[in-house]
Amino acid sequence: MAEAVVIGGGAAGMMAALTAAEQGLSVALLEPNEKLGRKVRITGKGRCNVTNDCGVKTLLENVPTNPKFLYSSVTAFPPAAAMAFFEGLGVPLKIERGDRVFPVSDDANDVADALVRRLRALGVRHVRDRALGIAVDGGGSVRAVTTDRGEIPCQGAVLATGGLSYPATGSTGDGYAMAAALGHDIVPTRASLVPLESPAPYCAELAGFAPRNVDLTALEDGRPIYAERGEMLFAHFGVTGPLVLSASAHMRRWGERTYALAIDFKPALTAEKLDERMLRDFEKYRNRDLSNALTDLLPKSLIPVVLRLADIPARTKVHDVTRAQRLALGALLKAFPVPVSGPRPVAEAIVTGGGVDVRQVDPRTMRSKLVRGLYFAGEILDVDAFTGGFNLQIAWATGRCAGLALGRDMIGHD
């Protein structure tokens, strides 16, 4: 008999399973996918942003939802501990911009494979069944996990099924139903770190255009709520890419607030310097049509869009451009508007917001306050963070916390 069953073979589930096994427990890891860690293998564009090289205070400042709940688990297993853990498993790490931590190999498979090797070394059994529910005895304690093929008797179970993001990897929301069936409240789920839809027709016109080194500002009711430099991508539905995903996590009041984006295509130039640059180009191409005189300054696909938004006919000769038109064009390049109508569906999000109400979970152990022998870890909980390795750090820390508590509760380890 498995003393413990961990449901979900993602980041949090693998960490919970190996930690429980380290305590001496017999552990079955329930995951229908042939490969464990499928979502880990595709995170960070396949590079896997393992964690963020920061302290606990900075980490929690990057968790907009229920950061206090995470204090105990991330203090016990902070980013430094996660980095030491993975390097100890033979995965050399490196630190990049924004203190983001990646494997030196830039291959997310190295992270997932190292976890799988550790699970095997500890004797954790990968059971390729789908969990249907958790059975409890008359005293309200976990007694088995029910699957497609019957019951797996156990004394403890960890729900680490993830959220609703990337359903192709197995994140289908099953865990919410299992938790709710046992009396847990589920905070309504929503997309976090998600592409954004825009009603602006020029987004579709610019689809495929991927500006780099631009400054993106997110606005809520006209007030800036986020700004960062990086890269993004225009798409048929609106915008996506790293900057947009980060910005989306700050947009949390859909339906109550109005959101928009502003792009500075020339962040290295002040408005004055940009105007000087345009004057030089205009002198160089003074007899051309304006649409042909901006090719040194802008990508070809962007030119007709900015001229239309600036209300300047494309066939206007450069020597006929007025000072007001030139300044309007410069202002547009420093604050290109993208109205936002809403997020894309949660299935397209990197992270799911909402989930099991953390008020019903002990933050020191990840133990359910309603069912003895039940624990939670990772994205199934109502916690989510901004980009930068913080969400995976939450998975490692809560998985570690749940696994240690299992050992203490089942075997009596300190």
C-alpha positions as CSV (number, residue, x, y, z in Angstrom):
1,M,0.0,0.0,0.0
2,A,1.2,3.5,-0.8
3,E,1.3,5.5,2.4
4,A,1.0,8.6,0.3
5,V,-0.4,9.4,-3.1
6,V,0.6,12.6,-4.9
7,I,-1.9,13.6,-7.6
8,G,-0.2,15.5,-10.4
9,G,3.2,15.1,-11.9
10,G,4.1,18.7,-12.5
11,A,6.6,20.9,-10.6
12,A,4.8,21.0,-7.3
13,G,3.7,17.3,-7.4
14,M,7.2,16.0,-8.3
15,M,8.7,18.1,-5.5
16,A,6.1,16.9,-3.0
17,A,6.5,13.3,-4.0
18,L,10.3,13.2,-3.8
19,T,10.3,15.1,-0.5
20,A,7.8,12.7,1.0
21,A,9.9,9.8,-0.2
22,E,13.0,11.4,1.3
23,Q,11.2,11.1,4.7
24,G,10.9,7.4,4.2
25,L,7.3,7.2,2.9
26,S,6.2,4.8,0.1
27,V,4.9,7.2,-2.5
28,A,2.8,6.8,-5.6
29,L,2.8,9.7,-8.1
30,L,-0.4,9.7,-10.0
31,E,0.0,11.3,-13.5
32,P,-1.7,10.1,-16.7
33,N,1.0,11.5,-19.0
34,E,3.8,9.2,-20.0
35,K,6.3,12.0,-19.3
36,L,6.4,13.7,-15.9
37,G,6.8,17.5,-15.8
38,R,5.2,18.3,-19.2
39,K,4.5,21.9,-18.3
40,V,8.0,22.3,-16.7
41,R,9.4,21.2,-20.1
42,I,7.8,24.0,-22.0
43,T,8.1,26.9,-19.5
44,G,10.2,29.9,-20.3
45,K,10.1,29.1,-24.1
46,G,11.6,25.7,-23.3
47,R,14.4,27.1,-21.2
48,C,12.6,26.9,-17.8
49,N,12.9,30.0,-15.5
50,V,13.6,27.8,-12.4
51,T,13.4,30.6,-9.8
52,N,14.5,34.1,-9.1
53,D,17.7,34.9,-7.3
54,C,16.1,37.1,-4.7
55,G,15.2,37.2,-1.0
56,V,11.9,36.2,0.5
57,K,10.8,39.8,0.8
58,T,11.3,40.5,-2.9
59,L,9.6,37.2,-3.8
60,L,6.5,38.0,-1.8
61,E,6.4,41.5,-3.3
62,N,5.9,39.8,-6.6
63,V,3.0,37.7,-5.4
64,P,-0.2,39.9,-5.7
65,T,-2.5,37.1,-4.5
66,N,-2.3,35.9,-0.8
67,P,1.5,36.5,-0.3
68,K,1.1,36.2,3.5
69,F,-0.1,32.6,3.1
70,L,3.2,31.7,1.4
71,Y,5.5,33.3,4.0
72,S,6.2,30.1,5.9
73,S,6.8,27.8,3.0
74,V,9.0,30.2,1.0
75,T,11.0,31.1,4.1
76,A,11.6,27.4,4.7
77,F,12.6,26.8,1.1
78,P,13.6,30.1,-0.4
79,P,15.1,30.7,-3.9
80,A,18.6,30.1,-2.6
81,A,17.5,26.6,-1.4
82,A,15.8,25.8,-4.7
83,M,19.0,26.8,-6.6
84,A,21.2,24.6,-4.3
85,F,18.7,21.8,-4.7
86,F,18.8,21.8,-8.5
87,E,22.6,22.2,-8.6
88,G,22.8,19.3,-6.2
89,L,20.8,17.3,-8.8
90,G,23.4,18.1,-11.4
91,V,21.7,21.0,-13.1
92,P,24.1,24.0,-13.3
93,L,22.3,27.3,-13.1
94,K,22.9,30.8,-14.4
95,I,21.4,34.2,-13.5
96,E,20.1,36.5,-16.2
97,R,18.4,39.9,-16.4
98,G,15.9,40.6,-13.6
99,D,17.7,37.9,-11.5
100,R,15.9,35.2,-13.4
101,V,17.5,31.8,-12.9
102,F,17.9,29.3,-15.8
103,P,19.8,26.1,-16.4
104,V,23.1,26.8,-18.1
105,S,22.0,24.4,-20.9
106,D,18.9,26.6,-21.7
107,D,17.0,23.3,-21.8
108,A,14.0,22.9,-19.6
109,N,14.2,19.1,-20.1
110,D,17.3,19.1,-17.9
111,V,15.3,20.4,-15.0
112,A,12.4,17.9,-15.4
113,D,14.7,15.0,-16.1
114,A,16.8,15.7,-12.9
115,L,13.5,15.6,-10.9
116,V,12.5,12.3,-12.6
117,R,15.9,10.7,-11.8
118,R,15.6,11.8,-8.2
119,L,12.0,10.3,-8.0
120,R,13.3,7.0,-9.4
121,A,16.3,6.9,-7.1
122,L,13.9,7.3,-4.1
123,G,11.6,4.5,-5.4
124,V,8.6,6.8,-6.1
125,R,6.2,4.9,-8.4
126,H,4.8,6.7,-11.4
127,V,1.2,5.4,-11.7
128,R,-0.3,6.4,-15.1
129,D,-3.9,6.7,-14.0
130,R,-6.2,9.7,-13.8
131,A,-7.4,10.5,-10.3
132,L,-11.2,10.8,-10.0
133,G,-11.5,11.7,-6.4
134,I,-10.3,11.2,-2.8
135,A,-12.2,8.9,-0.5
136,V,-12.4,9.6,3.2
137,D,-13.3,7.3,6.1
138,G,-16.0,7.8,8.7
139,G,-13.7,9.9,10.8
140,G,-13.0,12.4,8.0
141,S,-9.5,11.1,7.1
142,V,-8.1,10.3,3.7
143,R,-8.3,6.5,3.1
144,A,-7.8,6.2,-0.7
145,V,-7.5,7.9,-4.0
146,T,-10.0,6.7,-6.6
147,T,-8.8,6.3,-10.2
148,D,-10.0,5.0,-13.6
149,R,-8.8,1.5,-12.5
150,G,-10.0,1.5,-8.9
151,E,-8.8,2.7,-5.6
152,I,-5.3,3.2,-4.3
153,P,-5.4,2.9,-0.5
154,C,-3.3,5.5,1.3
155,Q,-3.0,7.5,4.5
156,G,-2.2,10.8,2.9
157,A,-2.8,12.5,-0.4
158,V,-1.4,15.7,-2.0
159,L,-3.5,17.5,-4.6
160,A,-1.0,19.1,-7.0
161,T,-3.1,19.1,-10.2
162,G,-2.2,22.6,-11.3
163,G,-4.7,25.1,-12.8
164,L,-6.5,25.4,-16.1
165,S,-3.5,26.7,-18.1
166,Y,-2.0,24.6,-20.9
167,P,-4.7,21.9,-20.8
168,A,-2.7,19.8,-23.3
169,T,-0.2,19.2,-20.6
170,G,-2.9,17.8,-18.3
171,S,-3.9,20.9,-16.4
172,T,-7.7,20.5,-16.8
173,G,-9.0,21.7,-13.5
174,D,-9.8,18.2,-12.1
175,G,-8.2,19.1,-8.8
176,Y,-10.7,21.9,-8.2
177,A,-13.6,19.4,-8.4
178,M,-11.9,17.0,-6.1
179,A,-11.2,19.7,-3.5
180,A,-14.8,21.0,-3.8
181,A,-16.2,17.5,-3.3
182,L,-14.4,17.4,0.0
183,G,-16.0,20.7,1.1
184,H,-13.3,23.2,0.0
185,D,-14.3,26.6,-1.4
186,I,-12.9,27.4,-4.8
187,V,-12.1,31.0,-5.6
188,P,-13.2,31.6,-9.2
189,T,-10.4,31.0,-11.6
190,R,-9.1,33.5,-14.1
191,A,-6.2,33.9,-16.5
192,S,-3.0,35.4,-15.2
193,L,0.1,35.9,-17.4
194,V,-2.0,35.8,-20.5
195,P,-2.1,37.4,-24.0
196,L,-4.4,40.4,-24.3
197,E,-7.2,41.1,-26.8
198,S,-7.5,44.5,-28.5
199,P,-10.3,46.0,-30.5
200,A,-7.8,48.0,-32.5
201,P,-7.8,46.8,-36.1
202,Y,-4.1,47.7,-36.6
203,C,-3.1,44.8,-34.2
204,A,-4.2,42.3,-36.8
205,E,-2.5,44.4,-39.5
206,L,0.7,44.2,-37.5
207,A,0.4,40.5,-36.7
208,G,3.8,38.9,-36.6
209,F,5.6,42.1,-35.9
210,A,7.8,41.5,-32.8
211,P,9.4,44.8,-31.6
212,R,12.3,44.3,-29.2
213,N,13.8,46.7,-26.6
214,V,10.6,48.7,-26.4
215,D,9.1,50.2,-23.2
216,L,5.6,48.9,-22.4
217,T,3.3,50.8,-20.0
218,A,0.0,49.3,-18.8
219,L,-2.7,51.7,-17.8
220,E,-5.7,51.2,-15.5
221,D,-8.3,54.0,-16.0
222,G,-5.5,56.0,-17.6
223,R,-3.1,55.6,-14.7
224,P,0.2,53.7,-15.1
225,I,0.3,50.4,-13.1
226,Y,3.2,48.6,-14.8
227,A,6.2,49.5,-17.0
228,E,9.0,47.4,-18.3
229,R,11.4,47.2,-21.3
230,G,11.7,44.1,-23.4
231,E,10.0,42.4,-26.3
232,M,6.4,41.7,-27.4
233,L,4.4,40.4,-30.3
234,F,1.4,41.7,-32.3
235,A,-1.2,39.0,-33.1
236,H,-4.5,38.8,-35.0
237,F,-6.4,39.1,-31.7
238,G,-4.2,41.8,-30.1
239,V,-0.8,41.5,-28.4
240,T,1.3,38.9,-26.6
241,G,4.9,38.2,-25.8
242,P,6.9,38.5,-22.5
243,L,6.1,42.2,-21.8
244,V,2.4,41.7,-22.4
245,L,2.2,38.6,-20.3
246,S,3.9,40.4,-17.4
247,A,1.6,43.4,-17.9
248,S,-1.5,41.2,-17.8
249,A,-0.8,40.0,-14.3
250,H,-1.4,43.6,-13.1
251,M,-4.7,43.8,-14.8
252,R,-6.9,42.2,-12.1
253,R,-10.2,44.1,-12.3
254,W,-11.8,43.3,-15.6
255,G,-15.2,44.7,-15.9
256,E,-14.6,47.3,-13.2
257,R,-11.7,49.1,-14.8
258,T,-10.6,50.1,-18.3
259,Y,-7.2,48.9,-19.4
260,A,-4.8,50.0,-22.2
261,L,-1.2,49.7,-23.2
262,A,1.2,52.4,-24.4
263,I,4.4,51.4,-26.3
264,D,7.5,53.5,-26.5
265,F,9.1,52.3,-29.7
266,K,12.2,54.5,-29.2
267,P,12.9,54.3,-25.4
268,A,16.6,55.2,-25.9
269,L,15.7,58.6,-27.3
270,T,14.0,61.5,-25.5
271,A,11.2,63.2,-27.4
272,E,13.6,66.0,-28.2
273,K,16.3,63.6,-29.5
274,L,13.7,61.7,-31.5
275,D,12.6,65.0,-33.1
276,E,16.2,65.8,-34.0
277,R,16.6,62.4,-35.5
278,M,13.5,62.8,-37.6
279,L,14.6,66.2,-38.8
280,R,17.9,64.7,-40.0
281,D,16.0,61.9,-41.9
282,F,13.6,64.5,-43.4
283,E,16.5,66.6,-44.6
284,K,18.0,63.5,-46.2
285,Y,14.8,62.4,-47.9
286,R,13.1,65.8,-48.3
287,N,11.8,65.1,-51.8
288,R,10.3,61.7,-51.0
289,D,6.8,60.7,-49.9
290,L,6.8,60.6,-46.1
291,S,6.0,56.8,-46.2
292,N,9.3,56.2,-47.9
293,A,11.3,58.6,-45.7
294,L,10.7,56.7,-42.4
295,T,12.4,53.5,-43.4
296,D,15.6,54.3,-41.6
297,L,13.6,54.9,-38.4
298,L,10.8,52.3,-38.4
299,P,10.0,48.8,-39.6
300,K,8.2,48.9,-42.9
301,S,5.0,47.3,-41.5
302,L,4.6,49.9,-38.8
303,I,4.9,53.0,-41.1
304,P,1.4,53.0,-42.6
305,V,-0.2,52.3,-39.2
306,V,1.5,55.3,-37.4
307,L,0.9,57.6,-40.3
308,R,-2.8,56.7,-40.3
309,L,-3.0,57.2,-36.5
310,A,-1.2,60.5,-36.8
311,D,-3.7,61.5,-39.5
312,I,-0.9,62.2,-42.1
313,P,-1.5,61.1,-45.7
314,A,1.2,58.6,-46.7
315,R,1.8,60.4,-50.0
316,T,2.6,63.7,-48.2
317,K,5.9,65.0,-49.4
318,V,8.5,65.3,-46.7
319,H,9.1,69.0,-47.4
320,D,5.4,69.5,-46.9
321,V,5.2,68.0,-43.4
322,T,4.3,70.6,-40.8
323,R,6.0,70.9,-37.5
324,A,2.7,70.0,-35.8
325,Q,2.5,66.8,-37.9
326,R,6.1,65.9,-37.1
327,L,5.6,66.4,-33.4
328,A,2.4,64.3,-33.5
329,L,4.3,61.5,-35.2
330,G,7.1,61.7,-32.6
331,A,4.5,61.6,-29.8
332,L,2.9,58.6,-31.3
333,L,6.2,56.7,-31.5
334,K,6.8,57.5,-27.8
335,A,3.3,56.4,-26.7
336,F,1.7,54.1,-29.3
337,P,-1.8,53.2,-28.0
338,V,-3.1,49.7,-27.8
339,P,-6.6,49.6,-26.2
340,V,-7.3,46.3,-24.4
341,S,-10.7,44.7,-24.3
342,G,-9.8,41.7,-22.2
343,P,-7.6,38.7,-21.6
344,R,-7.4,35.6,-23.9
345,P,-9.0,32.4,-22.5
346,V,-7.5,30.9,-19.4
347,A,-6.4,27.9,-21.5
348,E,-3.9,30.2,-23.2
349,A,-2.6,31.6,-19.9
350,I,0.8,30.6,-18.4
351,V,-0.7,30.7,-14.9
352,T,-4.2,30.3,-13.5
353,G,-5.4,32.7,-10.8
354,G,-8.0,31.6,-8.3
355,G,-8.2,28.1,-6.9
356,V,-8.5,26.4,-3.5
357,D,-9.3,29.1,-0.8
358,V,-6.1,29.4,1.2
359,R,-8.1,30.1,4.4
360,Q,-8.9,26.4,4.5
361,V,-5.2,25.4,4.2
362,D,-2.6,25.5,7.0
363,P,0.2,27.7,5.5
364,R,2.9,26.0,7.6
365,T,2.2,22.5,6.3
366,M,-0.1,22.9,3.3
367,R,-2.5,20.6,5.2
368,S,-6.2,20.9,4.6
369,K,-8.1,22.3,7.6
370,L,-11.1,20.2,6.6
371,V,-9.8,16.7,5.8
372,R,-7.1,14.9,7.7
373,G,-4.4,13.5,5.5
374,L,-5.0,15.9,2.6
375,Y,-2.4,18.5,1.4
376,F,-2.2,21.0,-1.4
377,A,0.7,22.2,-3.5
378,G,1.3,24.6,-6.4
379,E,-1.1,26.3,-8.8
380,I,-4.2,24.6,-7.5
381,L,-4.1,27.0,-4.6
382,D,-5.3,30.6,-4.9
383,V,-1.9,32.1,-5.2
384,D,-0.2,33.5,-8.3
385,A,2.8,35.7,-9.0
386,F,4.3,37.9,-11.7
387,T,6.8,36.6,-14.3
388,G,10.4,36.1,-13.4
389,G,10.6,32.6,-11.9
390,F,8.3,33.4,-9.0
391,N,5.5,31.0,-9.9
392,L,7.8,28.0,-10.2
393,Q,9.4,29.0,-6.9
394,I,5.9,28.8,-5.3
395,A,5.6,25.3,-6.7
396,W,8.9,24.2,-5.3
397,A,8.3,25.7,-1.9
398,T,4.7,24.5,-1.4
399,G,5.6,21.1,-2.8
400,R,8.5,20.8,-0.4
401,C,6.3,22.0,2.5
402,A,3.6,19.4,1.8
403,G,6.1,16.6,1.4
404,L,7.8,17.4,4.7
405,A,4.4,17.6,6.5
406,L,3.5,14.2,5.1
407,G,6.6,12.7,6.5
408,R,6.0,14.3,9.9
409,D,2.4,13.2,10.0
410,M,2.8,9.6,8.7
411,I,6.1,8.7,10.3
412,G,6.6,11.2,13.0
413,H,9.7,12.9,11.5
414,D,10.7,16.3,13.0
